[in-house]
Amino acid sequence: MVKLSAIFLTATAALVAAAPTTTNIFQDKHIFKRDVNCRDDLGAGALASVPDSVACINYLAGLGNQPCVASVSGTVFCRRGQTQITGISILGQGQTATSSCNDVARGAGQIMDKCTRGDGTVRGANAAWGNGNLIVDIRRVP
């Protein structure tokens, strides 16, 4: 039979209590955890081209630390063909959210990692890197 010391049990309890929880970025605007949503609710008509998405991500990454400012109604950061990357502020009416364009590109890259399909299309939403107040959205637009 194994005997556990009180110190071991206390340390284990402290680690469990400190463990991060997962929260959807669309439920709590102050959470910075990456919770990519592939937006399956939008249907096939919103599926964007992977090559055009990559071109937009490369463009945004090339802007480096230039600010990408998103409004509540959405701000188009890049459009290639029928693919669009948009930033959306979740701070509330009249408030913008700002991240470097490079951090927007990193957030979009995570969408690519999780949501790219075998048929060469992608669609999804994710927070900009390090900023849960700016949601990056990739989708096809007419």
N, C-alpha and C positions, 0 to 999 in steps of 0.2 A: 504494500500500500504506500502511495506517495503522500508525503506530508508537505504542505505548502506553508511557507512562512507568511506572517502578517505583512511584512514588508513587500514580498512578491505580490501578494493579492492587492495591496494598496497601489503599487506601481502599475499593475495591470488595469485596475479600475480607472486610474488617472489617464492612461493611454486610451482606453475605450471612450472615456468622456471627452477627450480632446480630439477624437477622430472626426474629420470633416464629414458633413452630410451632403448629399446631392440634392440640389434644388434647381428646378427649371428656371432658366433666365427670364422666361416670360411671366413668371409668377412673382419674382422678387428682383427688382431692378438693381439692388445693391450686391448681388451675388456675382462674383467674377469667375466662377467655375464655368468651364466650357461645356455647354450642353447643346450640341448641334441638333437641329431639328430639320429633317429632310423634307418637310412640308408636303407629305404625301396627301394631305387634305386638298391640295391645289389641283390635282389631276394631271394627266399627261400633257395637256396644253401648256403647262408652265415649265416643262422640261427644257433646259437651256443646253446649248452646244458646249461640250467640254473644251474644244480648241478655242472658242471665243471667250469662254470663262477664264481659261489660262492666260489668254492675251490681256484681258482686263486686269487680272491679278498681277501680271508682270508690269503692266502700266502703273498700277497703284503702288507697287513695291518700288518702282523706279522714282516715284515722287518723294520717297524717303520720309523725312520728318515734316514735310509740308502738311498743314492741318487739313483733315477731311472733316467737314462740319455737316452734321445731319440734323434735319428738322423733324418735328413730330409727324408731319405729312409725308416725309421721305425725301431724300436728296439723291439724285442720280450721280454716282461717282464715276461710272464708266458704262459705255454701251458699245458692243461690237456685234454687228449683224442684228439678230433678234435676241441677243443675250444682254442682260442688264444687271449690274451690281449697284444696289441702292443701300444707303445708310438711313436708319430710322432712329430718332431719339425717343427714348421711353421716359423722359424726365417730366413730361406734362406739357400742356398747351403753352406755346410761346417760348419754350426753352430748347436750346440746341444742345447736342452732345458732340464733343470733339475728340478725335484720336488722330495720331499721325496716320498718313495714308499707308505707311508701311504696316502699322498695326491692323488697319482695315484689311490689307492684303493677307496678313497672317490669319485673321479670323476667317476670311474667304477660303484660304488654303485648307483650313480644318473642315469646311463644308465639302470641299473637293475630296478630302481623305475619306470622309464618312459616307457621302451621298452620291458619288459618281457611280453610274450604272454601266453595265456591260455593253449597252447599245450606244455609248458615247454621249450620254446626256447626264445632266446634273440639275439639282434644284435644292435649295435649303436656306436656312437662316442660322446665324450664330452671332455671339457678341464679338465685337472687335477685340483684339488681343489686349487684355488688361483693363477693359472698359465695359462693364456690364450695362452701361447706359446707352451704348450705341450698338444697335443690331444691324448686322450686315446680311443682306438678302441677295441671293443669286436666283434668277428665274428668266424664262423666256417672256418677251413682251412682243406685241404685234408691231 
